[in-house]
Amino acid sequence: MTDAIPGPAGTPAEAAAGLPTVGESAAGATAEPVSDAAAAPVAPAVEQTGLAAPPPAPRGLSYAVDIVFCVDVTGSMTPILDQVKANALRFYGDVQSNLTAKGKAIDELRVRVVAFRDIVADGEAALQESPFFELPAEETGFSGFVNSLVAEGGGDAPESGLEAVALAMTSPWTTRGDRRRQVIVVWTDQPTHSLDAPALPPAFAGRVPADFSALTDVWEDPQGPLGSSSKRLIVFAPDGPGWSDISAVWENVVHHPSQAGNGLSDIDYGTIIDSIGNSV
């Protein structure tokens, strides 16, 4: 059962930061009716039905959340990458403010980044990944990694986004906490190449499934690295090969369609924070 995710206008994170809305924000969906803010008049997100939400953590139990950002760092992605860099040190506080407004609380928050370009065009520079950073204690390390990323390369339009999602899915997820949630957020303005395991740089060999069907099996496997009901995938990406396939088939997915080739200039920071808050 799904409920509509409210739009980002007037979120506590934006209000606190004084951030303007850039363009028109998309609305998504979540498994839990967690916000009573008024929905903004924006285009609906593409969602996969059948989200299975875990029960809320009873009082006295701890709640741990891991977030992995899969970020397209080709040249056209400069606008969103600049947003991420500018807000990295504020990310923890903004997420916590958003969750508090929704009546939620978490005891542990960790983030990591998988940056991607195009394996065919960029070789070993096509994939970069960080360890998990526990926030707020390690926010300087998180900010430092994000600020080291450079928007360049990419070759043709499709990028290696599916490989990045595969690396994210097999992250070393936390085993702490009585209740856990794994959230993967993808930002890209391009469709994906088909998976091509032989083309992977040696450092990533064996960590990416051979094809989309095998990748789907990893996502859906209740005994796999992501479990059954605790995972969420939020995709800011155009309708096109890879992303449309995921939003049509996979469970627990929210797809915010974007304009291909625009560098996600129409996605504002408040939308990102609110989408994460609605998926926790």
C-alpha positions in Angstrom: 0.0 0.0 0.0 1.4 3.4 -1.0 0.7 6.9 0.0 1.7 10.1 -1.8 4.9 11.9 -0.7 4.3 15.6 -0.1 6.2 18.1 -2.2 9.2 19.8 -0.8 7.8 23.3 -0.5 8.1 24.7 3.0 10.1 21.8 4.4 12.0 22.6 7.6 15.3 21.9 5.9 14.6 24.6 3.3 13.1 27.0 5.8 16.1 26.7 8.1 18.6 27.1 5.2 16.7 29.8 3.4 17.0 27.8 0.2 15.1 28.9 -2.9 13.2 26.3 -5.0 14.9 25.7 -8.3 12.4 24.9 -11.0 9.6 22.5 -10.4 9.9 19.7 -7.9 8.6 16.2 -8.6 6.4 14.3 -6.1 7.0 10.7 -5.2 5.5 8.0 -3.0 6.4 6.2 0.2 5.2 3.2 2.1 4.5 5.2 5.3 2.0 8.1 5.7 4.7 10.1 7.5 3.9 13.7 6.6 0.8 15.9 6.7 2.3 18.8 4.8 0.2 20.0 1.8 1.1 18.4 -1.5 2.6 20.9 -4.0 1.0 21.1 -7.5 3.8 19.2 -9.3 4.1 16.3 -11.7 3.7 12.9 -10.1 6.6 10.6 -9.6 6.7 7.2 -11.2 6.4 4.7 -8.4 6.4 0.9 -8.0 3.5 -0.3 -6.0 3.6 -2.9 -3.2 6.0 -1.2 -0.8 6.3 -3.3 2.3 6.9 -1.0 5.3 8.5 -2.4 8.4 6.6 -1.6 11.6 7.8 1.6 13.4 10.4 1.0 16.1 8.7 0.8 19.5 9.7 3.3 22.1 13.0 2.4 23.7 14.4 0.6 20.6 17.1 2.2 18.4 16.8 3.0 14.7 19.8 3.0 12.4 19.8 4.4 8.9 22.4 4.0 6.1 22.2 6.2 3.0 24.2 5.6 -0.2 24.3 8.4 -2.8 24.9 7.2 -6.3 26.0 10.4 -8.1 26.6 10.9 -11.8 29.7 13.0 -11.9 29.9 13.6 -15.7 30.2 17.2 -16.9 26.5 17.9 -17.2 26.0 17.1 -13.5 27.8 20.2 -12.3 24.6 21.9 -10.9 23.6 19.0 -8.6 27.2 18.2 -7.6 27.7 21.8 -6.6 24.5 21.5 -4.4 25.8 18.4 -2.8 29.2 20.0 -2.1 27.6 23.2 -0.7 25.3 21.3 1.6 27.5 18.3 2.7 28.4 19.8 6.1 24.7 20.7 6.8 23.3 17.4 5.6 23.0 15.8 9.0 21.2 18.7 10.6 18.9 19.1 7.7 17.9 15.5 7.6 17.3 15.4 11.4 15.2 18.6 11.2 13.1 17.0 8.4 12.6 13.8 10.4 11.7 15.7 13.5 9.0 17.5 11.7 7.6 14.2 10.6 7.6 12.7 14.1 10.6 10.4 13.4 13.9 9.9 15.2 17.0 7.9 14.4 19.9 7.0 16.6 22.5 6.3 14.0 22.9 7.9 10.5 25.7 6.9 8.1 26.3 8.0 4.5 28.6 6.9 1.7 29.0 7.9 -1.9 29.3 5.9 -5.2 30.3 8.3 -8.0 29.9 7.1 -11.6 30.7 8.1 -15.1 31.0 5.8 -18.2 33.1 2.6 -18.0 33.5 2.5 -21.7 34.7 6.1 -22.0 36.4 6.6 -18.6 37.8 3.3 -17.6 39.0 3.1 -14.0 37.9 6.7 -13.4 34.3 5.6 -14.1 33.6 4.5 -10.6 34.7 6.0 -7.3 33.4 5.0 -3.8 33.8 6.2 -0.3 33.5 4.3 3.0 30.5 5.0 5.2 30.8 8.1 7.3 28.9 8.2 10.6 27.3 11.6 11.0 27.7 14.1 12.6 31.0 12.8 14.0 32.6 12.2 10.5 30.9 14.9 8.5 34.2 16.5 7.7 35.3 13.3 6.0 32.1 13.1 4.1 32.4 16.7 3.0 36.0 16.2 2.0 35.2 13.2 -0.2 32.3 15.0 -1.9 34.4 18.1 -2.5 37.1 15.9 -4.2 34.7 14.8 -6.9 35.0 16.6 -10.3 32.3 16.7 -12.9 34.0 15.5 -16.1 34.0 12.8 -18.7 31.1 10.6 -19.6 31.5 9.9 -23.3 28.1 9.2 -25.0 24.8 9.8 -23.3 24.2 6.5 -21.4 26.3 6.2 -18.2 27.3 3.4 -15.9 24.5 4.0 -13.4 23.5 0.3 -13.0 27.0 -0.6 -11.9 26.8 2.2 -9.3 23.5 0.8 -8.0 25.0 -2.7 -7.8 28.0 -1.4 -5.7 25.5 0.5 -3.5 23.3 -2.6 -2.9 26.3 -4.6 -1.7 27.5 -1.9 0.7 28.7 -3.0 4.2 25.3 -2.1 5.8 25.2 -1.5 9.5 24.2 -4.4 11.7 23.6 -2.1 14.7 20.2 -0.9 15.9 17.0 -2.7 16.7 15.4 -1.4 13.5 17.4 -0.6 10.3 16.8 1.1 7.0 18.9 1.1 3.9 18.3 4.0 1.5 19.9 4.4 -1.9 19.6 7.7 -3.7 20.5 8.1 -7.4 21.1 11.4 -9.2 21.7 11.4 -12.9 20.5 13.1 -16.1 21.1 10.2 -18.4 19.8 6.7 -19.1 22.1 3.7 -18.3 24.3 1.4 -20.3 23.4 -2.3 -20.1 25.6 -4.1 -17.5 28.9 -5.3 -19.0 30.8 -7.2 -16.4 33.9 -7.9 -18.6 34.4 -4.1 -19.0 34.6 -3.5 -15.3 37.8 -2.1 -13.8 39.6 -4.9 -11.9 38.9 -3.3 -8.5 35.2 -3.8 -9.0 35.2 -7.3 -10.7 32.9 -9.8 -9.1 30.8 -7.1 -7.3 28.4 -6.4 -10.2 25.9 -8.9 -11.6 26.2 -10.0 -15.2 22.8 -8.5 -16.4 19.7 -6.6 -15.3 17.9 -9.8 -14.4 20.6 -10.8 -12.0 20.7 -7.3 -10.6 17.0 -7.5 -10.0 17.5 -10.8 -8.1 19.9 -9.1 -5.7 17.4 -6.3 -5.0 14.5 -8.6 -4.5 16.3 -11.4 -2.5 14.8 -11.4 1.0 17.9 -13.2 2.2 20.3 -10.9 0.3 22.4 -7.9 1.6 19.3 -5.6 1.7 16.8 -7.8 3.4 13.2 -7.6 2.5 11.2 -4.6 3.7 13.9 -2.2 5.1 15.3 -1.1 1.7 14.3 2.0 -0.3 15.6 3.3 -3.7 15.0 6.9 -4.7 15.9 7.7 -8.3 16.2 11.2 -9.7 16.7 10.3 -13.3 15.0 10.6 -16.8 12.6 8.0 -18.1 14.8 5.8 -20.2 16.7 2.5 -20.4 17.7 1.2 -16.9 15.7 3.7 -14.7 12.3 3.0 -16.3 13.0 -0.7 -16.1 13.8 -0.4 -12.4 10.7 1.7 -11.5 8.5 -0.6 -13.4 9.7 -3.9 -11.9 11.5 -3.3 -8.5 9.7 -3.0 -5.2 10.2 -0.1 -2.8 11.3 2.4 -5.5 10.4 6.0 -6.0 11.3 7.5 -9.3 11.4 11.3 -9.8 11.6 11.7 -13.6 13.9 14.5 -14.8 14.8 16.1 -18.1 17.5 14.2 -19.9 20.7 16.1 -20.3 19.8 19.0 -18.0 22.2 18.1 -15.2 19.2 17.9 -12.8 19.0 21.7 -12.6 15.3 21.3 -11.9 15.8 19.3 -8.7 16.3 21.4 -5.6 18.0 20.5 -2.4 14.8 20.6 -0.4 13.3 17.8 -2.7 16.3 15.6 -1.9 16.0 16.1 1.9 12.3 15.6 1.9 12.4 12.5 -0.3 15.0 11.0 2.1 12.9 11.9 5.1 9.8 10.3 3.6 11.7 7.1 2.9 13.1 6.6 6.4 
